[in-house]
Amino acid sequence: MPHLTTDDGVKLYYEETGKGIPIVFIHEFAGDYRSWEMQVRYFSRYYRCITVNARGYPPSEVPKDGSKYSQERARDDIRAVLDALKIDKAHVVGLSMGGFATLHFGFTYPDRARSLVIAGCGYGAEPDKRAQFAAEAEASAKRFEDLTMEKAAEGYALGPTRVQHQNRDPRGWREFADQLKEHSTEGAALTMRGVQAKRPSLFELVEKMKAITAPTLVMTGDEDWPCIEPSVLMKKNISTAALVVMPNAGHNINLEDPAAFNAHLAELFAAADAGTWPVRDPRAMAGSILGK
């Protein structure tokens, strides 16, 4: 099994498929490298696709020290993948937890991103939801420990922004839930407490967002309620960002509608590589509604 080692000595499992310009896929909390299968099958025909499991997700290492899990570490683990595989710049695609890491990577290492896909990003970001999210994150971590992931996964996979996937694609949702059951109980609890619960609100990162210059695609499902307002926030403050709201979709948008998801990514990659992805015209942000 191929592994790479991060700056702080944690071994991460990864897979590579295809050749050409690299795309690195960063999974969500409830996913793993397998969550990107329908993207890898499509894009590996034209690109070098790299999927990686976050720390805490076997066959990646599961450090027992809680300080090894943080938003900063998740961000830097993307850089570690590029460094280990001798990649100067890559398209970086992240969903949810992976979307947060991708955003942070984009404004921290701007010279390493060919483009950014920030999808399903926003849980707990709204200022009036911070305390609620922290409490729910701790309750989830405790539930994982009390029940084990094998038993707690079913309930987590039926959250209010996951039922859309179940209704739309029962077979695909079943596969997603069964894979979640295989996750490490310890790794899930440590990730929930160290990465999810403690990450800064997106509303605290507005000035850093404004520094992003890489072509950026912000994506959300229209029933992924915790992510809609934060997605608009990113669209407003990243001058190179386009916003896609996928219809009748929840959180698992790359699994719910892979054809549409892939089509949006393909357009981004082609324009970014050709140097034709637009930057917002400042006149679009004028204070007037109708103009002069």
Backbone as CSV, one residue per row, in Angstrom:
resi,resn,N_x,N_y,N_z,CA_x,CA_y,CA_z,C_x,C_y,C_z
1,MET,0.837,-1.200,0.000,0.000,0.000,0.000,0.874,1.253,0.000
2,PRO,0.630,2.187,-0.924,1.458,3.395,-0.963,1.101,4.378,0.153
3,HIS,2.089,4.841,0.861,1.917,5.848,1.901,2.958,6.944,1.696
4,LEU,2.610,8.145,2.126,3.566,9.244,2.193,3.611,9.734,3.633
5,THR,4.652,10.454,3.991,4.828,10.906,5.369,4.744,12.422,5.434
6,THR,3.926,12.934,6.348,3.734,14.375,6.500,4.902,14.992,7.268
7,ASP,4.884,16.312,7.372,5.951,17.029,8.068,6.067,16.608,9.530
8,ASP,4.947,16.225,10.142,4.999,15.826,11.555,5.025,14.311,11.735
9,GLY,5.370,13.597,10.662,5.648,12.173,10.772,4.460,11.240,10.700
10,VAL,3.297,11.718,10.213,2.109,10.868,10.097,2.058,10.282,8.687
11,LYS,1.785,8.982,8.606,1.727,8.311,7.311,0.311,8.386,6.738
12,LEU,0.207,8.872,5.500,-1.073,9.004,4.820,-1.127,8.058,3.621
13,TYR,-2.245,7.368,3.507,-2.459,6.472,2.369,-2.949,7.285,1.178
14,TYR,-2.455,6.946,-0.016,-2.923,7.640,-1.221,-2.980,6.666,-2.388
15,GLU,-3.728,7.041,-3.407,-3.785,6.289,-4.656,-3.617,7.256,-5.817
16,GLU,-2.992,6.802,-6.876,-2.812,7.591,-8.094,-3.390,6.829,-9.276
17,THR,-4.091,7.538,-10.152,-4.651,6.941,-11.363,-4.527,7.946,-12.498
18,GLY,-4.057,7.505,-13.638,-3.958,8.373,-14.799,-2.658,9.151,-14.833
19,LYS,-2.545,10.003,-15.850,-1.344,10.815,-16.011,-1.740,12.163,-16.613
20,GLY,-0.813,13.109,-16.482,-1.083,14.452,-16.980,-1.063,15.458,-15.847
21,ILE,-1.802,16.548,-16.010,-1.892,17.584,-14.977,-2.558,16.979,-13.745
22,PRO,-2.003,17.204,-12.555,-2.533,16.537,-11.355,-3.777,17.197,-10.766
23,ILE,-4.664,16.349,-10.267,-5.817,16.755,-9.464,-5.717,16.011,-8.145
24,VAL,-5.807,16.725,-7.029,-5.787,16.114,-5.698,-7.187,16.249,-5.109
25,PHE,-7.768,15.128,-4.707,-9.117,15.102,-4.138,-9.033,14.925,-2.625
26,ILE,-9.709,15.821,-1.875,-9.670,15.820,-0.415,-11.082,15.536,0.108
27,HIS,-11.236,14.445,0.835,-12.574,13.953,1.188,-13.195,14.673,2.372
28,GLU,-14.475,14.423,2.563,-15.244,14.992,3.674,-15.108,14.121,4.930
29,PHE,-15.690,14.602,6.044,-15.593,13.859,7.304,-16.154,12.452,7.162
30,ALA,-17.312,12.308,6.525,-17.972,11.004,6.434,-17.502,10.179,5.243
31,GLY,-16.529,10.688,4.511,-16.030,9.961,3.354,-14.598,9.504,3.549
32,ASP,-14.010,9.017,2.466,-12.588,8.678,2.423,-12.179,8.668,0.958
33,TYR,-11.007,8.131,0.659,-10.532,8.187,-0.726,-11.500,7.525,-1.698
34,ARG,-12.292,6.574,-1.234,-13.230,5.875,-2.107,-14.394,6.751,-2.538
35,SER,-14.638,7.842,-1.800,-15.758,8.729,-2.117,-15.598,9.402,-3.476
36,TRP,-14.384,9.431,-3.983,-14.119,10.124,-5.245,-14.079,9.170,-6.445
37,GLU,-14.559,7.952,-6.271,-14.437,6.952,-7.333,-15.039,7.429,-8.653
38,MET,-16.213,8.067,-8.594,-16.856,8.474,-9.850,-16.173,9.675,-10.487
39,GLN,-15.417,10.420,-9.691,-14.606,11.485,-10.279,-13.321,10.906,-10.862
40,VAL,-12.700,9.990,-10.156,-11.451,9.398,-10.647,-11.693,8.626,-11.945
41,ARG,-12.784,7.884,-12.007,-13.061,7.107,-13.233,-13.196,8.009,-14.453
42,TYR,-13.737,9.211,-14.237,-13.902,10.136,-15.365,-12.618,10.910,-15.659
43,PHE,-12.061,11.561,-14.640,-10.957,12.479,-14.883,-9.621,11.782,-15.118
44,SER,-9.474,10.530,-14.680,-8.195,9.846,-14.894,-7.957,9.514,-16.366
45,ARG,-8.955,9.709,-17.201,-8.753,9.554,-18.638,-7.900,10.699,-19.190
46,TYR,-7.915,11.830,-18.479,-7.276,13.037,-18.985,-6.272,13.659,-18.016
47,TYR,-6.328,13.267,-16.743,-5.515,13.901,-15.704,-4.878,12.843,-14.804
48,ARG,-3.911,13.268,-14.038,-3.308,12.439,-12.983,-4.122,12.659,-11.702
49,CYS,-4.915,11.703,-11.325,-5.820,11.837,-10.186,-5.205,11.217,-8.931
50,ILE,-5.214,11.985,-7.872,-4.640,11.536,-6.597,-5.716,11.651,-5.524
51,THR,-6.022,10.546,-4.883,-6.928,10.539,-3.741,-6.130,10.162,-2.506
52,VAL,-6.487,10.732,-1.385,-5.709,10.513,-0.157,-6.661,10.415,1.022
53,ASN,-6.324,9.564,1.963,-7.087,9.489,3.205,-6.464,10.413,4.238
54,ALA,-7.302,11.196,4.892,-6.834,12.083,5.947,-6.258,11.276,7.103
55,ARG,-5.452,11.907,7.917,-4.992,11.275,9.156,-6.220,10.896,9.980
56,GLY,-6.148,9.733,10.626,-7.297,9.243,11.382,-8.213,8.337,10.580
57,TYR,-7.888,8.156,9.285,-8.722,7.349,8.391,-7.889,6.211,7.807
58,PRO,-7.911,5.014,8.415,-7.149,3.892,7.877,-7.528,3.639,6.412
59,PRO,-6.542,3.231,5.599,-5.192,2.798,5.974,-4.181,3.905,6.243
60,SER,-4.622,5.182,6.322,-3.730,6.203,6.867,-3.547,5.947,8.359
61,GLU,-2.501,6.539,8.911,-2.213,6.370,10.330,-3.258,7.100,11.183
62,VAL,-3.517,6.564,12.372,-4.444,7.169,13.331,-3.637,7.601,14.559
63,PRO,-3.092,8.817,14.557,-2.343,9.266,15.737,-3.263,9.321,16.962
64,LYS,-2.745,8.957,18.096,-3.539,8.963,19.325,-3.509,10.319,20.034
65,ASP,-2.563,11.158,19.667,-2.412,12.473,20.268,-3.395,13.442,19.621
66,GLY,-4.322,13.980,20.409,-5.330,14.886,19.873,-4.757,16.136,19.239
67,SER,-3.563,16.554,19.661,-2.958,17.761,19.094,-2.515,17.561,17.649
68,LYS,-2.527,16.321,17.180,-2.162,16.026,15.793,-3.295,16.306,14.813
69,TYR,-4.450,16.711,15.333,-5.628,16.945,14.504,-6.037,18.412,14.616
70,SER,-6.006,19.131,13.509,-6.394,20.535,13.522,-6.665,20.983,12.089
71,GLN,-7.275,22.160,11.965,-7.494,22.713,10.626,-6.169,23.002,9.937
72,GLU,-5.210,23.491,10.693,-3.896,23.787,10.110,-3.208,22.523,9.605
73,ARG,-3.337,21.430,10.368,-2.717,20.185,9.936,-3.407,19.660,8.681
74,ALA,-4.747,19.752,8.639,-5.474,19.304,7.450,-5.036,20.089,6.222
75,ARG,-4.851,21.381,6.394,-4.358,22.233,5.300,-2.970,21.806,4.861
76,ASP,-2.067,21.640,5.833,-0.678,21.318,5.502,-0.515,19.900,4.974
77,ASP,-1.474,19.026,5.279,-1.401,17.673,4.731,-1.610,17.682,3.220
78,ILE,-2.358,18.661,2.704,-2.473,18.791,1.244,-1.108,19.144,0.664
79,ARG,-0.433,20.089,1.291,0.915,20.455,0.838,1.858,19.262,0.919
80,ALA,1.716,18.446,1.978,2.580,17.277,2.136,2.388,16.293,0.988
81,VAL,1.153,16.157,0.516,0.884,15.279,-0.627,1.624,15.788,-1.859
82,LEU,1.513,17.087,-2.125,2.185,17.657,-3.292,3.703,17.503,-3.180
83,ASP,4.231,17.778,-1.998,5.684,17.685,-1.820,6.181,16.250,-1.991
84,ALA,5.469,15.314,-1.389,5.907,13.917,-1.450,5.863,13.368,-2.869
85,LEU,4.893,13.836,-3.645,4.743,13.338,-5.007,5.422,14.248,-6.033
86,LYS,6.193,15.227,-5.509,6.975,16.138,-6.361,6.092,16.873,-7.371
87,ILE,4.994,17.404,-6.852,4.042,18.169,-7.662,4.179,19.640,-7.289
88,ASP,4.454,20.471,-8.282,4.593,21.905,-8.034,3.229,22.548,-7.781
89,LYS,2.285,22.307,-8.707,0.947,22.885,-8.602,-0.082,21.845,-9.029
90,ALA,-1.253,21.879,-8.405,-2.309,20.919,-8.746,-3.665,21.599,-8.645
91,HIS,-4.634,21.033,-9.346,-6.025,21.351,-9.075,-6.369,20.654,-7.755
92,VAL,-6.966,21.369,-6.822,-7.302,20.797,-5.522,-8.820,20.833,-5.366
93,VAL,-9.405,19.660,-5.115,-10.857,19.512,-5.007,-11.188,19.003,-3.612
94,GLY,-11.966,19.766,-2.863,-12.322,19.356,-1.517,-13.813,19.456,-1.261
95,LEU,-14.334,18.502,-0.529,-15.751,18.502,-0.140,-15.860,18.586,1.369
96,SER,-16.673,19.510,1.867,-16.991,19.645,3.285,-15.718,19.837,4.111
97,MET,-15.368,18.913,4.984,-14.114,19.019,5.726,-12.956,19.230,4.763
98,GLY,-12.983,18.539,3.644,-11.970,18.733,2.616,-12.075,20.082,1.933
99,GLY,-13.299,20.631,1.872,-13.481,21.962,1.311,-12.878,23.034,2.197
100,PHE,-13.053,22.896,3.515,-12.413,23.824,4.442,-10.894,23.774,4.267
101,ALA,-10.339,22.564,4.209,-8.890,22.423,4.042,-8.427,23.041,2.729
102,THR,-9.218,22.868,1.680,-8.881,23.436,0.371,-8.896,24.952,0.411
103,LEU,-9.891,25.541,1.057,-9.942,26.995,1.200,-8.699,27.505,1.920
104,HIS,-8.372,26.897,3.052,-7.199,27.313,3.815,-5.919,27.119,3.007
105,PHE,-5.845,26.021,2.258,-4.690,25.790,1.392,-4.584,26.902,0.356
106,GLY,-5.715,27.315,-0.194,-5.722,28.319,-1.256,-5.173,29.658,-0.833
107,PHE,-5.516,30.113,0.375,-4.990,31.413,0.779,-3.652,31.319,1.520
108,THR,-3.243,30.118,1.928,-1.955,29.959,2.608,-0.839,29.635,1.622
109,TYR,-1.136,28.833,0.611,-0.129,28.433,-0.373,-0.629,28.766,-1.787
110,PRO,-0.787,30.046,-2.088,-1.406,30.437,-3.363,-0.634,29.991,-4.599
111,ASP,0.655,29.771,-4.457,1.453,29.379,-5.613,1.413,27.884,-5.896
112,ARG,0.674,27.120,-5.077,0.636,25.668,-5.255,-0.672,25.190,-5.902
113,ALA,-1.626,26.095,-6.131,-2.937,25.684,-6.640,-3.141,26.144,-8.077
114,ARG,-3.429,25.200,-8.959,-3.850,25.547,-10.309,-5.297,26.028,-10.285
115,SER,-6.095,25.412,-9.437,-7.466,25.847,-9.205,-7.927,25.247,-7.890
116,LEU,-9.046,25.754,-7.388,-9.630,25.279,-6.140,-11.098,24.964,-6.347
117,VAL,-11.536,23.804,-5.843,-12.957,23.482,-5.771,-13.306,23.360,-4.296
118,ILE,-14.162,24.270,-3.833,-14.569,24.313,-2.428,-16.044,23.953,-2.392
119,ALA,-16.338,22.692,-2.095,-17.703,22.178,-2.195,-18.251,21.809,-0.817
120,GLY,-19.544,22.056,-0.609,-20.191,21.672,0.644,-19.473,22.217,1.859
121,CYS,-19.039,23.468,1.793,-18.203,24.065,2.835,-19.019,25.086,3.620
122,GLY,-19.151,24.878,4.934,-19.861,25.883,5.702,-20.437,25.432,7.026
123,TYR,-20.408,24.142,7.329,-21.021,23.669,8.572,-20.466,24.424,9.781
124,GLY,-21.357,25.023,10.546,-20.967,25.717,11.760,-20.314,27.059,11.534
125,ALA,-20.325,27.563,10.288,-19.607,28.796,9.988,-20.381,30.049,10.367
126,GLU,-21.704,29.988,10.325,-22.498,31.184,10.614,-22.317,31.581,12.079
127,PRO,-22.125,32.867,12.349,-21.824,33.307,13.719,-22.827,32.830,14.759
128,ASP,-24.104,32.786,14.421,-25.109,32.376,15.406,-25.240,30.865,15.533
129,LYS,-24.423,30.119,14.771,-24.470,28.651,14.818,-23.212,28.047,15.439
130,ARG,-22.266,28.884,15.842,-20.985,28.378,16.309,-21.133,27.483,17.541
131,ALA,-21.863,27.984,18.538,-22.013,27.215,19.777,-22.782,25.927,19.530
132,GLN,-23.821,26.003,18.703,-24.608,24.810,18.389,-23.747,23.773,17.689
133,PHE,-22.948,24.216,16.731,-22.114,23.273,15.996,-21.086,22.620,16.912
134,ALA,-20.455,23.405,17.776,-19.462,22.843,18.700,-20.089,21.804,19.612
135,ALA,-21.301,22.093,20.097,-21.998,21.145,20.974,-22.361,19.876,20.215
136,GLU,-22.839,20.020,18.983,-23.215,18.848,18.192,-21.980,18.039,17.796
137,ALA,-20.876,18.707,17.537,-19.638,17.995,17.202,-19.170,17.147,18.377
138,GLU,-19.211,17.708,19.584,-18.808,16.951,20.763,-19.772,15.785,21.009
139,ALA,-21.067,16.029,20.824,-22.050,14.955,21.000,-21.822,13.835,19.987
140,SER,-21.469,14.200,18.766,-21.193,13.187,17.741,-19.956,12.375,18.110
141,ALA,-18.901,13.055,18.544,-17.682,12.346,18.932,-17.958,11.377,20.078
142,LYS,-18.746,11.816,21.039,-19.091,10.954,22.172,-19.926,9.760,21.704
143,ARG,-20.826,9.998,20.772,-21.658,8.904,20.243,-20.785,7.875,19.526
144,PHE,-19.818,8.346,18.750,-18.918,7.416,18.067,-18.206,6.530,19.095
145,GLU,-17.726,7.147,20.166,-16.988,6.401,21.184,-17.894,5.425,21.938
146,ASP,-19.105,5.830,22.213,-20.023,4.975,22.974,-20.546,3.802,22.154
147,LEU,-20.811,4.062,20.865,-21.447,3.033,20.026,-20.472,2.315,19.105
148,THR,-19.329,2.915,18.811,-18.380,2.558,17.744,-18.932,3.054,16.409
149,MET,-18.037,3.323,15.474,-18.458,3.831,14.168,-19.348,2.835,13.435
150,GLU,-19.114,1.558,13.647,-19.922,0.553,12.957,-21.400,0.736,13.250
151,LYS,-21.722,1.137,14.492,-23.123,1.302,14.871,-23.601,2.743,14.736
152,ALA,-22.713,3.701,14.920,-23.118,5.107,14.868,-23.236,5.627,13.441
153,ALA,-22.623,4.955,12.486,-22.567,5.461,11.113,-23.941,5.604,10.481
154,GLU,-24.831,4.663,10.748,-26.146,4.693,10.099,-26.881,5.987,10.431
155,GLY,-26.882,6.372,11.709,-27.543,7.603,12.093,-26.870,8.827,11.496
156,TYR,-25.546,8.852,11.477,-24.823,9.987,10.909,-25.108,10.118,9.415
157,ALA,-25.207,8.976,8.741,-25.448,8.978,7.293,-26.868,9.382,6.937
158,LEU,-27.730,9.512,7.950,-29.119,9.937,7.731,-29.367,11.331,8.293
159,GLY,-28.327,12.153,8.345,-28.483,13.531,8.778,-29.371,14.303,7.809
160,PRO,-29.825,15.496,8.217,-30.783,16.255,7.407,-30.271,16.669,6.031
161,THR,-28.951,16.686,5.827,-28.437,17.002,4.497,-27.904,15.759,3.779
162,ARG,-28.221,14.576,4.326,-27.806,13.313,3.699,-29.008,12.549,3.124
163,VAL,-30.186,12.833,3.635,-31.362,12.075,3.200,-31.660,12.293,1.718
164,GLN,-31.226,13.433,1.169,-31.415,13.685,-0.259,-30.699,12.626,-1.092
165,HIS,-29.510,12.247,-0.625,-28.737,11.214,-1.310,-29.468,9.876,-1.248
166,GLN,-29.985,9.550,-0.072,-30.715,8.293,0.093,-31.936,8.252,-0.820
167,ASN,-32.670,9.355,-0.909,-33.874,9.404,-1.728,-33.551,9.359,-3.218
168,ARG,-32.466,9.983,-3.588,-32.121,10.103,-5.006,-31.448,8.851,-5.546
169,ASP,-30.607,8.251,-4.714,-29.794,7.114,-5.159,-29.624,6.140,-3.998
170,PRO,-30.657,5.334,-3.704,-30.593,4.453,-2.534,-29.393,3.511,-2.543
171,ARG,-29.056,3.005,-3.697,-27.922,2.073,-3.782,-26.597,2.788,-3.503
172,GLY,-26.445,3.984,-4.082,-25.237,4.757,-3.839,-25.131,5.206,-2.389
173,TRP,-26.272,5.609,-1.802,-26.250,6.009,-0.393,-25.885,4.826,0.497
174,ARG,-26.387,3.639,0.179,-26.073,2.454,0.970,-24.570,2.171,0.955
175,GLU,-23.964,2.319,-0.195,-22.519,2.124,-0.300,-21.777,3.153,0.546
176,PHE,-22.224,4.412,0.477,-21.632,5.481,1.289,-21.738,5.167,2.782
177,ALA,-22.917,4.743,3.237,-23.119,4.437,4.659,-22.294,3.232,5.094
178,ASP,-22.210,2.230,4.235,-21.427,1.032,4.586,-19.944,1.356,4.679
179,GLN,-19.446,2.230,3.817,-18.039,2.626,3.900,-17.779,3.430,5.167
180,LEU,-18.743,4.271,5.562,-18.597,5.043,6.790,-18.483,4.125,8.008
181,LYS,-19.190,3.009,7.987,-19.126,2.055,9.092,-17.726,1.487,9.299
182,GLU,-16.923,1.496,8.250,-15.586,0.909,8.314,-14.544,1.876,8.881
183,HIS,-14.942,3.110,9.144,-13.976,4.097,9.634,-13.544,3.800,11.063
184,SER,-12.397,4.325,11.426,-11.863,4.159,12.770,-12.688,4.965,13.774
185,THR,-13.143,4.308,14.822,-13.873,5.015,15.871,-12.996,6.078,16.504
186,GLU,-11.773,5.717,16.843,-10.855,6.653,17.477,-10.518,7.810,16.537
187,GLY,-10.239,7.478,15.294,-9.894,8.512,14.323,-11.039,9.478,14.079
188,ALA,-12.267,8.957,14.008,-13.429,9.814,13.784,-13.639,10.771,14.947
189,ALA,-13.533,10.261,16.175,-13.730,11.104,17.351,-12.648,12.181,17.439
190,LEU,-11.404,11.811,17.196,-10.308,12.775,17.256,-10.439,13.833,16.163
191,THR,-10.862,13.417,14.981,-11.050,14.366,13.880,-12.200,15.316,14.174
192,MET,-13.290,14.782,14.707,-14.439,15.624,15.014,-14.075,16.687,16.046
193,ARG,-13.308,16.299,17.047,-12.952,17.250,18.108,-11.833,18.203,17.686
194,GLY,-10.849,17.690,16.956,-9.673,18.501,16.654,-9.785,19.352,15.406
195,VAL,-10.437,18.815,14.383,-10.539,19.533,13.111,-11.880,20.244,12.996
196,GLN,-12.958,19.493,13.143,-14.285,20.039,12.902,-14.685,21.095,13.935
197,ALA,-14.648,20.717,15.194,-15.192,21.585,16.242,-14.370,22.854,16.452
198,LYS,-13.067,22.799,16.180,-12.190,23.921,16.524,-11.824,24.822,15.358
199,ARG,-12.259,24.505,14.163,-11.861,25.337,13.027,-12.512,26.730,13.123
200,PRO,-11.841,27.737,12.593,-12.395,29.089,12.660,-13.600,29.242,11.740
201,SER,-14.464,30.162,12.083,-15.621,30.458,11.239,-15.169,31.070,9.923
202,LEU,-15.853,30.742,8.846,-15.536,31.360,7.560,-15.719,32.872,7.610
203,PHE,-16.619,33.316,8.464,-16.872,34.748,8.564,-15.706,35.490,9.214
204,GLU,-14.778,34.758,9.817,-13.559,35.348,10.374,-12.426,35.382,9.348
205,LEU,-12.662,34.818,8.172,-11.596,34.639,7.184,-11.785,35.490,5.935
206,VAL,-12.664,36.480,6.010,-13.011,37.256,4.819,-11.785,37.912,4.191
207,GLU,-10.951,38.535,4.998,-9.782,39.218,4.423,-8.827,38.230,3.763
208,LYS,-8.700,37.027,4.339,-7.840,36.011,3.730,-8.446,35.496,2.431
209,MET,-9.769,35.356,2.391,-10.432,34.943,1.145,-10.119,35.913,0.015
210,LYS,-10.104,37.195,0.332,-9.895,38.222,-0.701,-8.532,38.101,-1.362
211,ALA,-7.599,37.411,-0.711,-6.249,37.262,-1.255,-6.152,36.119,-2.269
212,ILE,-7.174,35.280,-2.361,-7.128,34.135,-3.278,-7.195,34.611,-4.722
213,THR,-6.280,34.131,-5.539,-6.253,34.493,-6.960,-6.414,33.285,-7.875
214,ALA,-6.341,32.070,-7.350,-6.497,30.876,-8.182,-7.940,30.767,-8.672
215,PRO,-8.153,30.274,-9.876,-9.525,30.008,-10.323,-10.240,29.122,-9.307
216,THR,-11.425,29.529,-8.910,-12.109,28.876,-7.790,-13.550,28.582,-8.137
217,LEU,-13.984,27.400,-7.753,-15.377,27.000,-7.926,-15.940,26.656,-6.560
218,VAL,-16.945,27.411,-6.130,-17.653,27.151,-4.879,-18.933,26.414,-5.244
219,MET,-19.193,25.283,-4.574,-20.340,24.452,-4.926,-21.121,24.054,-3.677
220,THR,-22.433,24.004,-3.814,-23.281,23.533,-2.728,-24.568,22.965,-3.301
221,GLY,-25.196,22.082,-2.552,-26.536,21.641,-2.894,-27.546,22.643,-2.359
222,ASP,-28.689,22.764,-3.023,-29.654,23.776,-2.587,-30.442,23.350,-1.348
223,GLU,-30.256,22.113,-0.878,-30.827,21.698,0.403,-29.742,21.414,1.437
224,ASP,-28.530,21.848,1.145,-27.443,21.774,2.124,-27.434,23.108,2.866
225,TRP,-28.453,23.291,3.691,-28.724,24.597,4.292,-27.545,25.212,5.040
226,PRO,-26.745,24.453,5.802,-25.641,25.091,6.518,-24.562,25.671,5.597
227,CYS,-24.595,25.286,4.312,-23.528,25.703,3.404,-23.937,26.805,2.435
228,ILE,-25.223,27.126,2.367,-25.668,28.084,1.355,-25.162,29.493,1.650
229,GLU,-25.425,30.014,2.838,-24.955,31.368,3.162,-23.430,31.464,3.137
230,PRO,-22.695,30.499,3.712,-21.237,30.554,3.601,-20.733,30.493,2.153
231,SER,-21.446,29.766,1.291,-21.039,29.702,-0.114,-21.187,31.068,-0.779
232,VAL,-22.262,31.773,-0.468,-22.449,33.127,-0.995,-21.364,34.054,-0.459
233,LEU,-21.007,33.879,0.812,-19.932,34.675,1.402,-18.637,34.491,0.624
234,MET,-18.294,33.240,0.293,-17.069,32.986,-0.454,-17.151,33.556,-1.863
235,LYS,-18.302,33.422,-2.485,-18.489,33.994,-3.819,-18.257,35.502,-3.799
236,LYS,-18.772,36.173,-2.794,-18.640,37.625,-2.707,-17.199,38.063,-2.492
237,ASN,-16.428,37.286,-1.754,-15.123,37.754,-1.298,-13.931,37.156,-2.029
238,ILE,-14.172,36.161,-2.872,-13.101,35.610,-3.713,-13.363,36.094,-5.135
239,SER,-12.527,36.973,-5.639,-12.817,37.624,-6.932,-12.740,36.665,-8.109
240,THR,-12.127,35.495,-7.897,-12.017,34.493,-8.969,-13.016,33.357,-8.782
241,ALA,-14.005,33.543,-7.907,-14.912,32.439,-7.576,-16.176,32.472,-8.419
242,ALA,-16.550,31.300,-8.916,-17.871,31.072,-9.479,-18.654,30.243,-8.467
243,LEU,-19.956,30.408,-8.447,-20.805,29.693,-7.500,-21.781,28.804,-8.251
244,VAL,-21.787,27.522,-7.896,-22.735,26.563,-8.451,-23.623,26.059,-7.324
245,VAL,-24.934,26.193,-7.496,-25.906,25.641,-6.556,-26.631,24.515,-7.275
246,MET,-26.382,23.288,-6.834,-26.945,22.131,-7.526,-28.374,21.875,-7.038
247,PRO,-29.314,21.683,-7.949,-30.727,21.612,-7.572,-31.123,20.303,-6.899
248,ASN,-32.035,20.428,-5.928,-32.588,19.263,-5.221,-31.494,18.363,-4.661
249,ALA,-30.445,18.990,-4.136,-29.274,18.236,-3.690,-28.933,18.594,-2.261
250,GLY,-28.397,17.608,-1.541,-27.937,17.813,-0.187,-26.434,17.995,-0.141
251,HIS,-25.799,17.304,0.802,-24.379,17.516,1.073,-23.466,16.696,0.171
252,ASN,-23.885,15.501,-0.190,-23.015,14.566,-0.934,-23.073,14.828,-2.436
253,ILE,-22.834,16.057,-2.873,-23.148,16.417,-4.259,-22.317,15.658,-5.286
254,ASN,-21.091,15.281,-4.949,-20.285,14.543,-5.932,-20.798,13.128,-6.125
255,LEU,-21.544,12.610,-5.133,-22.129,11.276,-5.216,-23.576,11.330,-5.705
256,GLU,-24.302,12.357,-5.319,-25.709,12.471,-5.704,-25.872,12.685,-7.202
257,ASP,-25.052,13.555,-7.779,-25.167,13.870,-9.205,-23.771,13.984,-9.801
258,PRO,-23.089,12.841,-9.941,-21.690,12.878,-10.386,-21.508,13.447,-11.783
259,ALA,-22.456,13.242,-12.675,-22.296,13.751,-14.041,-22.267,15.276,-14.042
260,ALA,-23.208,15.896,-13.335,-23.230,17.357,-13.275,-22.015,17.891,-12.526
261,PHE,-21.673,17.255,-11.421,-20.505,17.665,-10.633,-19.252,17.620,-11.504
262,ASN,-19.063,16.525,-12.223,-17.876,16.376,-13.067,-17.853,17.408,-14.192
263,ALA,-19.016,17.712,-14.746,-19.076,18.691,-15.843,-18.633,20.065,-15.370
264,HIS,-19.045,20.456,-14.184,-18.628,21.754,-13.650,-17.119,21.778,-13.401
265,LEU,-16.584,20.687,-12.856,-15.143,20.620,-12.628,-14.370,20.660,-13.936
266,ALA,-14.853,19.951,-14.941,-14.153,19.905,-16.228,-14.054,21.302,-16.839
267,GLU,-15.117,22.082,-16.710,-15.102,23.447,-17.240,-14.075,24.303,-16.497
268,LEU,-14.040,24.160,-15.183,-13.050,24.901,-14.384,-11.637,24.527,-14.791
269,PHE,-11.340,23.233,-14.831,-9.973,22.786,-15.125,-9.521,23.279,-16.505
270,ALA,-10.402,23.162,-17.495,-10.037,23.566,-18.848,-9.728,25.061,-18.907
271,ALA,-10.582,25.872,-18.280,-10.375,27.323,-18.307,-9.147,27.724,-17.493
272,ALA,-8.957,27.082,-16.344,-7.800,27.401,-15.509,-6.501,27.076,-16.238
273,ASP,-6.446,25.930,-16.884,-5.230,25.523,-17.581,-4.972,26.371,-18.822
274,ALA,-6.052,26.890,-19.410,-5.899,27.741,-20.593,-5.670,29.211,-20.227
275,GLY,-5.816,29.537,-18.952,-5.649,30.916,-18.528,-6.816,31.810,-18.874
276,THR,-8.001,31.226,-19.053,-9.170,32.001,-19.470,-10.264,32.083,-18.405
277,TRP,-9.993,31.563,-17.195,-10.997,31.667,-16.123,-11.128,33.140,-15.722
278,PRO,-12.347,33.661,-15.638,-12.493,35.107,-15.410,-12.218,35.546,-13.978
279,VAL,-11.827,36.803,-13.871,-11.750,37.501,-12.598,-12.891,38.511,-12.588
280,ARG,-13.576,38.637,-11.457,-14.734,39.520,-11.399,-14.381,40.949,-11.783
281,ASP,-15.207,41.535,-12.614,-15.110,42.951,-12.958,-15.530,43.757,-11.731
282,PRO,-14.691,44.645,-11.223,-15.041,45.412,-10.017,-16.359,46.161,-10.141
283,ARG,-16.764,46.479,-11.367,-18.025,47.199,-11.549,-19.232,46.372,-11.126
284,ALA,-19.034,45.035,-11.063,-20.145,44.167,-10.648,-20.469,44.312,-9.177
285,MET,-19.565,44.928,-8.412,-19.775,45.088,-6.973,-20.147,46.503,-6.595
286,ALA,-20.588,47.294,-7.574,-21.016,48.671,-7.295,-22.207,48.663,-6.353
287,GLY,-22.342,49.712,-5.584,-23.398,49.758,-4.559,-24.785,49.919,-5.120
288,SER,-24.909,50.468,-6.314,-26.241,50.691,-6.881,-26.848,49.399,-7.374
289,ILE,-28.169,49.370,-7.502,-28.879,48.187,-8.000,-29.034,48.236,-9.509
290,LEU,-29.440,49.375,-10.046,-29.724,49.499,-11.477,-28.621,50.181,-12.253
291,GLY,-27.664,50.783,-11.585,-26.616,51.508,-12.268,-27.002,52.950,-12.499
292,LYS,-26.153,53.655,-13.231,-26.394,55.085,-13.475,-27.452,55.275,-14.552
